[in-house]
Amino acid sequence: MTNPLRGHIDLAAGDTTLTLRFSVNAIVAVEDALDVPIVKVADLFTDVENLRIGKLRTLFRCALVDTHPELTDEQAGELMEVAGMEKSASALGRAFATAFPEVAAGAKRPQVRKTAGTGKPS
Protein backbone atom coordinates (compact mmCIF):
# COMPACT_ATOMS: atom_id res chain seq x y z
CA MET A 1 0.00 0.00 0.00
CA THR A 2 1.38 3.38 -0.93
CA ASN A 3 1.77 6.29 1.43
CA PRO A 4 2.04 9.76 -0.14
CA LEU A 5 3.13 11.19 3.21
CA ARG A 6 6.26 9.04 2.97
CA GLY A 7 6.97 10.06 -0.60
CA HIS A 8 5.20 7.20 -2.36
CA ILE A 9 3.74 8.24 -5.71
CA ASP A 10 1.66 5.81 -7.78
CA LEU A 11 1.84 5.76 -11.56
CA ALA A 12 -0.30 3.60 -13.84
CA ALA A 13 1.70 1.85 -16.55
CA GLY A 14 -0.71 -0.29 -18.51
CA ASP A 15 -2.13 -2.95 -16.18
CA THR A 16 0.57 -2.27 -13.58
CA THR A 17 0.70 0.36 -10.87
CA LEU A 18 4.24 1.50 -10.14
CA THR A 19 5.23 3.13 -6.86
CA LEU A 20 7.95 5.75 -7.17
CA ARG A 21 9.81 6.76 -4.03
CA PHE A 22 13.10 8.43 -3.21
CA SER A 23 14.13 6.28 -0.25
CA VAL A 24 17.69 6.26 1.12
CA ASN A 25 18.55 3.41 -1.26
CA ALA A 26 17.01 5.27 -4.18
CA ILE A 27 18.95 8.43 -3.29
CA VAL A 28 22.23 6.51 -3.18
CA ALA A 29 21.38 4.92 -6.54
CA VAL A 30 20.71 8.36 -8.06
CA GLU A 31 23.92 9.86 -6.68
CA ASP A 32 25.96 6.89 -7.92
CA ALA A 33 24.31 6.72 -11.35
CA LEU A 34 24.44 10.46 -12.09
CA ASP A 35 27.59 11.23 -10.06
CA VAL A 36 25.96 14.28 -8.44
CA PRO A 37 24.74 15.04 -4.92
CA ILE A 38 21.00 14.62 -4.51
CA VAL A 39 20.42 18.36 -3.99
CA LYS A 40 21.67 18.95 -7.56
CA VAL A 41 19.01 16.62 -8.95
CA ALA A 42 16.38 19.34 -8.45
CA ASP A 43 18.22 21.28 -11.17
CA LEU A 44 17.22 18.56 -13.64
CA PHE A 45 13.58 19.52 -13.18
CA THR A 46 14.11 23.27 -13.40
CA ASP A 47 16.61 23.44 -16.28
CA VAL A 48 14.29 22.15 -19.01
CA GLU A 49 16.54 23.34 -21.85
CA ASN A 50 19.32 21.01 -20.70
CA LEU A 51 17.15 18.11 -19.56
CA ARG A 52 18.36 14.81 -20.98
CA ILE A 53 15.86 11.97 -21.32
CA GLY A 54 18.57 9.47 -20.33
CA LYS A 55 18.96 11.17 -16.96
CA LEU A 56 15.21 11.25 -16.52
CA ARG A 57 15.06 7.53 -17.31
CA THR A 58 17.80 6.82 -14.76
CA LEU A 59 15.92 8.84 -12.12
CA PHE A 60 12.80 6.85 -12.94
CA ARG A 61 14.66 3.55 -12.47
CA CYS A 62 16.17 4.74 -9.20
CA ALA A 63 12.78 5.84 -7.88
CA LEU A 64 11.63 2.22 -8.41
CA VAL A 65 14.66 0.59 -6.76
CA ASP A 66 12.72 -0.41 -3.62
CA THR A 67 10.03 -2.33 -5.49
CA HIS A 68 11.98 -3.36 -8.61
CA PRO A 69 15.69 -3.61 -7.71
CA GLU A 70 16.47 -5.70 -10.80
CA LEU A 71 15.09 -3.08 -13.22
CA THR A 72 17.48 -1.84 -15.92
CA ASP A 73 17.49 1.63 -17.44
CA GLU A 74 16.13 0.16 -20.67
CA GLN A 75 13.25 -1.55 -18.86
CA ALA A 76 12.54 1.68 -16.98
CA GLY A 77 12.37 3.47 -20.33
CA GLU A 78 9.84 0.95 -21.59
CA LEU A 79 7.70 1.50 -18.48
CA MET A 80 7.92 5.25 -19.02
CA GLU A 81 6.63 4.80 -22.56
CA VAL A 82 3.73 2.66 -21.37
CA ALA A 83 2.81 5.17 -18.65
CA GLY A 84 3.45 8.14 -20.94
CA MET A 85 6.45 10.46 -20.87
CA GLU A 86 4.58 13.44 -19.45
CA LYS A 87 2.90 11.40 -16.71
CA SER A 88 6.20 9.69 -15.87
CA ALA A 89 8.07 12.98 -15.59
CA SER A 90 5.26 14.49 -13.52
CA ALA A 91 5.24 11.50 -11.13
CA LEU A 92 9.02 11.77 -10.76
CA GLY A 93 8.74 15.45 -9.95
CA ARG A 94 6.02 14.80 -7.36
CA ALA A 95 8.04 11.98 -5.77
CA PHE A 96 11.09 14.21 -5.52
CA ALA A 97 9.11 17.16 -4.19
CA THR A 98 7.42 14.94 -1.62
CA ALA A 99 10.72 13.46 -0.45
CA PHE A 100 12.57 16.80 -0.43
CA PRO A 101 10.05 19.63 -0.14
CA GLU A 102 12.65 22.19 0.98
CA VAL A 103 15.00 21.36 -1.91
CA ALA A 104 12.19 21.31 -4.47
CA ALA A 105 11.02 24.72 -3.25
CA GLY A 106 14.55 26.10 -3.44
CA ALA A 107 14.71 26.85 0.27
CA LYS A 108 18.01 26.82 2.09
CA ARG A 109 18.52 24.21 4.75
CA PRO A 110 18.54 25.58 8.30
CA GLN A 111 21.96 25.98 9.85
CA VAL A 112 22.78 23.63 12.70
CA ARG A 113 24.46 25.05 15.78
CA LYS A 114 28.01 23.80 16.10
CA THR A 115 28.16 24.03 19.87
CA ALA A 116 25.56 23.70 22.54
CA GLY A 117 24.84 26.70 24.72
CA THR A 118 24.31 26.69 28.45
CA GLY A 119 20.95 28.33 28.23
CA LYS A 120 22.22 31.26 30.31
CA PRO A 121 22.84 34.73 28.91
CA SER A 122 26.49 35.76 28.60
MODELLER restraints for C-alpha pairs under 7 A, 6 or more apart:
rsr = mdl.restraints
at = mdl.atoms
rsr.add(forms.Gaussian(group=physical.xy_distance, feature=features.Distance(at['CA:2:A'], at['CA:8:A']), mean=5.59, stdev=0.5))
rsr.add(forms.Gaussian(group=physical.xy_distance, feature=features.Distance(at['CA:7:A'], at['CA:21:A']), mean=5.54, stdev=0.5))
rsr.add(forms.Gaussian(group=physical.xy_distance, feature=features.Distance(at['CA:7:A'], at['CA:22:A']), mean=6.86, stdev=0.5))
rsr.add(forms.Gaussian(group=physical.xy_distance, feature=features.Distance(at['CA:7:A'], at['CA:95:A']), mean=5.62, stdev=0.5))
rsr.add(forms.Gaussian(group=physical.xy_distance, feature=features.Distance(at['CA:7:A'], at['CA:98:A']), mean=5.01, stdev=0.5))
rsr.add(forms.Gaussian(group=physical.xy_distance, feature=features.Distance(at['CA:7:A'], at['CA:99:A']), mean=5.07, stdev=0.5))
rsr.add(forms.Gaussian(group=physical.xy_distance, feature=features.Distance(at['CA:8:A'], at['CA:19:A']), mean=6.06, stdev=0.5))
rsr.add(forms.Gaussian(group=physical.xy_distance, feature=features.Distance(at['CA:8:A'], at['CA:20:A']), mean=5.72, stdev=0.5))
rsr.add(forms.Gaussian(group=physical.xy_distance, feature=features.Distance(at['CA:8:A'], at['CA:21:A']), mean=4.93, stdev=0.5))
rsr.add(forms.Gaussian(group=physical.xy_distance, feature=features.Distance(at['CA:8:A'], at['CA:95:A']), mean=6.52, stdev=0.5))
rsr.add(forms.Gaussian(group=physical.xy_distance, feature=features.Distance(at['CA:9:A'], at['CA:19:A']), mean=5.45, stdev=0.5))
rsr.add(forms.Gaussian(group=physical.xy_distance, feature=features.Distance(at['CA:9:A'], at['CA:20:A']), mean=5.10, stdev=0.5))
rsr.add(forms.Gaussian(group=physical.xy_distance, feature=features.Distance(at['CA:9:A'], at['CA:21:A']), mean=6.48, stdev=0.5))
rsr.add(forms.Gaussian(group=physical.xy_distance, feature=features.Distance(at['CA:9:A'], at['CA:91:A']), mean=6.50, stdev=0.5))
rsr.add(forms.Gaussian(group=physical.xy_distance, feature=features.Distance(at['CA:9:A'], at['CA:95:A']), mean=5.70, stdev=0.5))
rsr.add(forms.Gaussian(group=physical.xy_distance, feature=features.Distance(at['CA:10:A'], at['CA:17:A']), mean=6.34, stdev=0.5))
rsr.add(forms.Gaussian(group=physical.xy_distance, feature=features.Distance(at['CA:10:A'], at['CA:18:A']), mean=5.55, stdev=0.5))
rsr.add(forms.Gaussian(group=physical.xy_distance, feature=features.Distance(at['CA:10:A'], at['CA:19:A']), mean=4.56, stdev=0.5))
rsr.add(forms.Gaussian(group=physical.xy_distance, feature=features.Distance(at['CA:10:A'], at['CA:20:A']), mean=6.32, stdev=0.5))
rsr.add(forms.Gaussian(group=physical.xy_distance, feature=features.Distance(at['CA:11:A'], at['CA:17:A']), mean=5.56, stdev=0.5))
rsr.add(forms.Gaussian(group=physical.xy_distance, feature=features.Distance(at['CA:11:A'], at['CA:18:A']), mean=5.09, stdev=0.5))
rsr.add(forms.Gaussian(group=physical.xy_distance, feature=features.Distance(at['CA:11:A'], at['CA:19:A']), mean=6.37, stdev=0.5))
rsr.add(forms.Gaussian(group=physical.xy_distance, feature=features.Distance(at['CA:11:A'], at['CA:91:A']), mean=6.69, stdev=0.5))
rsr.add(forms.Gaussian(group=physical.xy_distance, feature=features.Distance(at['CA:12:A'], at['CA:18:A']), mean=6.22, stdev=0.5))
rsr.add(forms.Gaussian(group=physical.xy_distance, feature=features.Distance(at['CA:12:A'], at['CA:83:A']), mean=5.95, stdev=0.5))
rsr.add(forms.Gaussian(group=physical.xy_distance, feature=features.Distance(at['CA:13:A'], at['CA:79:A']), mean=6.32, stdev=0.5))
rsr.add(forms.Gaussian(group=physical.xy_distance, feature=features.Distance(at['CA:13:A'], at['CA:82:A']), mean=5.29, stdev=0.5))
rsr.add(forms.Gaussian(group=physical.xy_distance, feature=features.Distance(at['CA:13:A'], at['CA:83:A']), mean=4.09, stdev=0.5))
rsr.add(forms.Gaussian(group=physical.xy_distance, feature=features.Distance(at['CA:14:A'], at['CA:82:A']), mean=6.05, stdev=0.5))
rsr.add(forms.Gaussian(group=physical.xy_distance, feature=features.Distance(at['CA:14:A'], at['CA:83:A']), mean=6.50, stdev=0.5))
rsr.add(forms.Gaussian(group=physical.xy_distance, feature=features.Distance(at['CA:19:A'], at['CA:64:A']), mean=6.65, stdev=0.5))
rsr.add(forms.Gaussian(group=physical.xy_distance, feature=features.Distance(at['CA:20:A'], at['CA:63:A']), mean=4.88, stdev=0.5))
rsr.add(forms.Gaussian(group=physical.xy_distance, feature=features.Distance(at['CA:20:A'], at['CA:64:A']), mean=5.25, stdev=0.5))
rsr.add(forms.Gaussian(group=physical.xy_distance, feature=features.Distance(at['CA:20:A'], at['CA:95:A']), mean=6.38, stdev=0.5))
rsr.add(forms.Gaussian(group=physical.xy_distance, feature=features.Distance(at['CA:21:A'], at['CA:63:A']), mean=4.95, stdev=0.5))
rsr.add(forms.Gaussian(group=physical.xy_distance, feature=features.Distance(at['CA:21:A'], at['CA:64:A']), mean=6.56, stdev=0.5))
rsr.add(forms.Gaussian(group=physical.xy_distance, feature=features.Distance(at['CA:21:A'], at['CA:95:A']), mean=5.78, stdev=0.5))
rsr.add(forms.Gaussian(group=physical.xy_distance, feature=features.Distance(at['CA:22:A'], at['CA:63:A']), mean=5.36, stdev=0.5))
rsr.add(forms.Gaussian(group=physical.xy_distance, feature=features.Distance(at['CA:22:A'], at['CA:95:A']), mean=6.69, stdev=0.5))
rsr.add(forms.Gaussian(group=physical.xy_distance, feature=features.Distance(at['CA:22:A'], at['CA:96:A']), mean=6.54, stdev=0.5))
rsr.add(forms.Gaussian(group=physical.xy_distance, feature=features.Distance(at['CA:22:A'], at['CA:99:A']), mean=6.21, stdev=0.5))
rsr.add(forms.Gaussian(group=physical.xy_distance, feature=features.Distance(at['CA:26:A'], at['CA:62:A']), mean=5.12, stdev=0.5))
rsr.add(forms.Gaussian(group=physical.xy_distance, feature=features.Distance(at['CA:26:A'], at['CA:63:A']), mean=5.65, stdev=0.5))
rsr.add(forms.Gaussian(group=physical.xy_distance, feature=features.Distance(at['CA:26:A'], at['CA:65:A']), mean=5.84, stdev=0.5))
rsr.add(forms.Gaussian(group=physical.xy_distance, feature=features.Distance(at['CA:27:A'], at['CA:38:A']), mean=6.63, stdev=0.5))
rsr.add(forms.Gaussian(group=physical.xy_distance, feature=features.Distance(at['CA:29:A'], at['CA:62:A']), mean=5.85, stdev=0.5))
rsr.add(forms.Gaussian(group=physical.xy_distance, feature=features.Distance(at['CA:30:A'], at['CA:59:A']), mean=6.30, stdev=0.5))
rsr.add(forms.Gaussian(group=physical.xy_distance, feature=features.Distance(at['CA:30:A'], at['CA:62:A']), mean=5.93, stdev=0.5))
rsr.add(forms.Gaussian(group=physical.xy_distance, feature=features.Distance(at['CA:31:A'], at['CA:37:A']), mean=5.54, stdev=0.5))
rsr.add(forms.Gaussian(group=physical.xy_distance, feature=features.Distance(at['CA:31:A'], at['CA:38:A']), mean=5.99, stdev=0.5))
rsr.add(forms.Gaussian(group=physical.xy_distance, feature=features.Distance(at['CA:39:A'], at['CA:103:A']), mean=6.54, stdev=0.5))
rsr.add(forms.Gaussian(group=physical.xy_distance, feature=features.Distance(at['CA:42:A'], at['CA:103:A']), mean=6.98, stdev=0.5))
rsr.add(forms.Gaussian(group=physical.xy_distance, feature=features.Distance(at['CA:42:A'], at['CA:104:A']), mean=6.11, stdev=0.5))
rsr.add(forms.Gaussian(group=physical.xy_distance, feature=features.Distance(at['CA:44:A'], at['CA:51:A']), mean=5.93, stdev=0.5))
rsr.add(forms.Gaussian(group=physical.xy_distance, feature=features.Distance(at['CA:57:A'], at['CA:73:A']), mean=6.38, stdev=0.5))
rsr.add(forms.Gaussian(group=physical.xy_distance, feature=features.Distance(at['CA:57:A'], at['CA:76:A']), mean=6.38, stdev=0.5))
rsr.add(forms.Gaussian(group=physical.xy_distance, feature=features.Distance(at['CA:57:A'], at['CA:77:A']), mean=5.73, stdev=0.5))
rsr.add(forms.Gaussian(group=physical.xy_distance, feature=features.Distance(at['CA:58:A'], at['CA:73:A']), mean=5.85, stdev=0.5))
rsr.add(forms.Gaussian(group=physical.xy_distance, feature=features.Distance(at['CA:60:A'], at['CA:76:A']), mean=6.57, stdev=0.5))
rsr.add(forms.Gaussian(group=physical.xy_distance, feature=features.Distance(at['CA:60:A'], at['CA:92:A']), mean=6.58, stdev=0.5))
rsr.add(forms.Gaussian(group=physical.xy_distance, feature=features.Distance(at['CA:61:A'], at['CA:71:A']), mean=6.69, stdev=0.5))
rsr.add(forms.Gaussian(group=physical.xy_distance, feature=features.Distance(at['CA:61:A'], at['CA:72:A']), mean=6.99, stdev=0.5))
rsr.add(forms.Gaussian(group=physical.xy_distance, feature=features.Distance(at['CA:61:A'], at['CA:73:A']), mean=6.03, stdev=0.5))
rsr.add(forms.Gaussian(group=physical.xy_distance, feature=features.Distance(at['CA:61:A'], at['CA:76:A']), mean=5.32, stdev=0.5))
rsr.add(forms.Gaussian(group=physical.xy_distance, feature=features.Distance(at['CA:80:A'], at['CA:88:A']), mean=5.71, stdev=0.5))
rsr.add(forms.Gaussian(group=physical.xy_distance, feature=features.Distance(at['CA:97:A'], at['CA:104:A']), mean=5.18, stdev=0.5))
